[in-house]
Amino acid sequence: MPTILDEIITQKHREIETAKRTISEQALEARIENPRNELPELRDFTGQLRNAVGIGVIAEVKKASPSAGLIRADFHPQQIAQIYTQFGANCISVLTDEHFFQGNLAYLQQIREVVSTPLLRKDFIVDRYQLLEARVFGADAVLLIAECLPGDTLAMLYRQARQLGLHVLVELHDAHEVNRVVDTGAELIGVNNRDLRTFETRLEHTLTLAEQIPADRLLISESGIRTSADVMRLKAGGSRGILVGESLMRAADIGQALQQLIGPIRFPTNDAAGRADGDSGSGTGIS
Ligand SMILES: O=C(O)c1ccccc1NCC(=O)[C@H](O)[C@H](O)COP(=O)(O)O
């Protein structure tokens, strides 16, 4: 029986074929290569995480998901991105999948207009065409998921993304994928705590795999992160960054939720309440 991941990948291939008929791969390449087209400059997604205080935070703009259904009805991507930036996110992950996550490629452009925080295109990338789209629509980085990219495809798409200047977060869940992911040379390695086939989420998963990730890479723990105790545990277990979506998107006050999540790690000796990058008080955004 096909898993949700199989369904997503089948749907992706369909969408890519349709998209290619609307704008060809050559047309996207021409936009990237033509110096007069003034594509937005690429921002240092990896550097933001490498140099983060305490732990790097990738905060996700996520309206819905296959595991949770609709997460946030009151969904304003630009406003959410501004709050994430104001309350200390180092990077922002933007779900661009429409069919399963109610995302949109256009959110990248819209968010770029209002924040300078580096952006990740969060999607199920299976074809170079999607990398070209990511670059044209203003992403600084892309996600590559080992379980979606068998054999040499992972390394090939990694190289193609880097040739376009995009930063790459290479993600795995299954322990047997560690070597293939490390061999890509990726500095950013994500361990997804969610089994994308069953939706079960266990933070212990990152802690178990952490020792297999070389020390010169940045381990990013993804999914199911809800409390500052979770973040402290992951940091103590070797994570240099976290990717968080649902727990922030479900919060009545997104800014306050982000502050509570990372405050104790960023400001361990002070009262975390009311402290965030460039901010000294309340007024925590959407509620
Ligand atoms: O979130 C899902 O239900 C899901 C289902 C199938 C494939 C991928 C899925 N999520 C992608 C992610 O891994 C998360 O969006 C990301 O790591 C943030 O996780 P969370 O904080 O639990 O929203």
PDBQT file of the ligand as one rigid body, heavy atoms in Angstrom, charges set to zero:
ROOT
HETATM    1  O1  LIG A 301       4.102  17.490   8.844  1.00  0.00    +0.000 OA
HETATM    2  C1  LIG A 301       3.637  16.505   8.259  1.00  0.00    +0.000 C 
HETATM    3  O2  LIG A 301       2.528  15.998   8.500  1.00  0.00    +0.000 OA
HETATM    4  C2  LIG A 301       4.405  15.852   7.151  1.00  0.00    +0.000 A 
HETATM    5  C3  LIG A 301       3.850  14.771   6.483  1.00  0.00    +0.000 A 
HETATM    6  C4  LIG A 301       4.520  14.177   5.427  1.00  0.00    +0.000 A 
HETATM    7  C5  LIG A 301       5.739  14.648   5.030  1.00  0.00    +0.000 A 
HETATM    8  C6  LIG A 301       6.307  15.744   5.685  1.00  0.00    +0.000 A 
HETATM    9  C7  LIG A 301       5.649  16.324   6.729  1.00  0.00    +0.000 A 
HETATM   10  N1  LIG A 301       6.163  17.436   7.380  1.00  0.00    +0.000 N 
HETATM   11  C8  LIG A 301       7.338  18.097   6.978  1.00  0.00    +0.000 C 
HETATM   12  C9  LIG A 301       8.183  18.371   8.148  1.00  0.00    +0.000 C 
HETATM   13  O3  LIG A 301       9.078  17.611   8.351  1.00  0.00    +0.000 OA
HETATM   14  C10 LIG A 301       7.795  19.484   9.081  1.00  0.00    +0.000 C 
HETATM   15  O4  LIG A 301       7.032  20.444   8.425  1.00  0.00    +0.000 OA
HETATM   16  C11 LIG A 301       8.927  20.227   9.791  1.00  0.00    +0.000 C 
HETATM   17  O5  LIG A 301       9.976  19.429  10.175  1.00  0.00    +0.000 OA
HETATM   18  C12 LIG A 301       8.334  20.945  11.022  1.00  0.00    +0.000 C 
HETATM   19  O6  LIG A 301       7.740  20.002  11.866  1.00  0.00    +0.000 OA
HETATM   20  P1  LIG A 301       6.674  20.418  12.990  1.00  0.00    +0.000 P 
HETATM   21  O7  LIG A 301       7.373  21.361  13.919  1.00  0.00    +0.000 OA
HETATM   22  O8  LIG A 301       6.312  19.148  13.655  1.00  0.00    +0.000 OA
HETATM   23  O9  LIG A 301       5.559  21.086  12.278  1.00  0.00    +0.000 OA
ENDROOT
TORSDOF 0
